[in-house]
Amino acid sequence: MINVVHIITGLSVGGAENMLFKLVTGMDRSEFTPEVISLSAIGPIGEKMQAADIPVRALNMRPGLPNPALLLRLTQWLRESRPQVVQTWLHHADLLGGIATRRAGRIPLAWNIRHSNLDPATIKRQTILIGRACARLSHSLPQRIVCCSEAGREEHARLGYAADKLLVIPNGFDLTAYHPSEEAQSAIRHELGIPTDAPLIGLIGRFHPMKDHATFIQAAALLHRLRPDVHFVCCGEDVTWQNTALADRIRQADLCDRFHLLGQRRDIPQVAAALTIGTLCSLYGEGFPNVIGEAMACGVPCVVTDVGDSVMIVGDTGRVVPLRAPESLSEAWKHLLDLSSDERERTSLAARARVETHFALPAVVGRYQQLYKDMSRA
């Protein structure tokens, strides 16, 4: 048995956290025994892991400077677990987990990088400093460095990370959870109180400047002039009518009766399957956006900006638009809405087939498992 201890910055809802959940619950338990350590709280994803019989512990570190006593505790936990491999996730955990792993003994270590860049204009200064420290330590601490995107691999090699250790393992998608569903299309529209045949364009993601909800709203206003039958749905952390910064923009665009703000949802597969078009209009920071692959697995074509690996994920099954370009975004939506029923069916099938071919979860889990086998034998 290969015991793999995963160390992650936290276990709130997010792309890295969800991918870790899919990995540890999808691993072959006859060969691997996964454990998870959160540097901060257990969080909702940690609770899901515990419900799936995955051991989870939390150091409850506070944001800011690391607590030396907690770093010693992390080192002690690793000595007690005696893993064959340690896998860290995100820059903070790469640094602190890497130091603790070295102190605990000569345990094979893999880092996991989720950012596509460390742009000072968009990333917190502390994260940038930690990223630079990791660049220097990458030549001595980890044996391998997993990136979830080709964009992330190229950027971190440019930043001075050990290029010969970098490899790409993309995110994987559960095709049994994410699939086309007429039932979901009807149920979500019934919940929203809109016609069952109403086109529904969605943006799934937390409220944050990088997600650029402003451009989404501006594009919606432009499309509304031509297609007043279209509805728009947004969900994620702080995506509610109580968020005045978001709600005021929608009111100013006079689209309150066409916008649906759902906040955080636990039924993302159903929301994704209900969409007519999925959208990612992010400005920066994305590595391998899960929401695009999830929508495509549901047979939903997507319009994306060229951030991270979004263009590679979509391939020729959707549309790519420039950053901060509401006119282009609106035109791309209209192009997909104007497809004939036969063209729409072919596009839907092609989107799901692309995920099946390149990003099916079992194949992605298999690549991680092979990495851990190779590292444990080295």
Protein Blocks (a to p, Z undefined) as FASTA:
>chain_A
ZZdddddfblcdcfklmmmmmmmmmpcfklbccddddfbbnbjmlmmmmmnopacddeki
aehjddfklmmmmmmmmmmnopabdcdehjklmmmmmmmmmmnoccddddddfbfbdcfk
lpcfklmmmmmmmmmmmmmmpmbdcdfbfklmmmmmmnopafklgccddddddfklpccd
fklmmmmmmmnopafklccdddeddddfklommlmmmmmmmmmmmmmmbccddedehiaf
klmklmmmmmmnopmmmcccebjafklmmmmmmpmbdcdfbfbhpabdfklmmmmmnopa
cddddehjllmmnmmmbccddehilklmmmmmmmmmmpcfklmmmmmmmmmmmmmmmmgf
klmmmmmmmmmmmmmmZZ
